[in-house]
């Protein structure tokens, strides 16, 4: 089901037709001459249904005047509509009676809906709700050409809302009358704004969850090869199971795709994406785990922050001793030896407390069991104190 949503405004550029007649040129070279771009777009897109939205004083009368095949028997309705528009009192009943005329002219189901002027936040929400209800299910295209100057902004927001509610917005169209040249008015597609919004949402989702996979479809849409975007999805999987080595390998396979400028909206966010993946370029496992610990702490994921913070120290000790940090039995031996050194007083109290705190927090948070120490129990009852303590531990272990 594909629905086109269009707006009617109050323009009176032409005393006869209301809107100025224009010859609209579409991207494929086809043209259509009409004072109402929504009608031209309907003929071009051939949607399954058309929704026309307007206020109590929008040019519903001029719309009817410009429909082909209006019979004399329908003249009374047209005159009634003219009086209602002049008085700013168009009603739902009047639109219901006019609906068959528009439907016959465009040869598809039509819904005529009244919307408020959008003078305040409450009315603006009503417009968004009206668009959402009228759009139905499936694909939606939006025409932002006519209507009040602030309606295109609301239409764009409605497109974001519709996508979040499961619709697919296939296009946002604008008949650019001010760009008319040689008798033709270009039809602009504003879909790029939707793509930018999708990137903004993807970055927000990633910053909250750490899931690189949210970028894959956006990059693929701008031409990044599928084998590269799949690396992001695989990296997210490996990182979630604390397999930093394989996550790093996947990201390093993908990162060269960011070395050259990317097309589309991906290029606009390329630098931000590179910054968020920078941890994979660190020189060793310990440094990568330490970066991840800070990232997860920033997201409020205290479980992974404690895990990666503790593991980063163990990895660093392995590297300093010439051991393989990916060898689990070796890691256990190195951690136990370091614990013995702490017990013997070979390190500062700050480092000792940081190591034991992260180790105990890791165990308590990973297993869901309360720690035995009262100090740690207090930390787990206060989000801000827990975050501050993990931050202090990471700083002490990095010293």
Beta strands, then each sheet from edge to edge (+ up, - down):
strand 1: 2-7
strand 2: 22-25
strand 3: 31-34
strand 4: 49-54
strand 5: 109-114
strand 6: 139-143
strand 7: 168-175
strand 8: 185-189
sheet 1: 3+ 2- 8- 7+ 6+ 1+ 4+ 5+
end
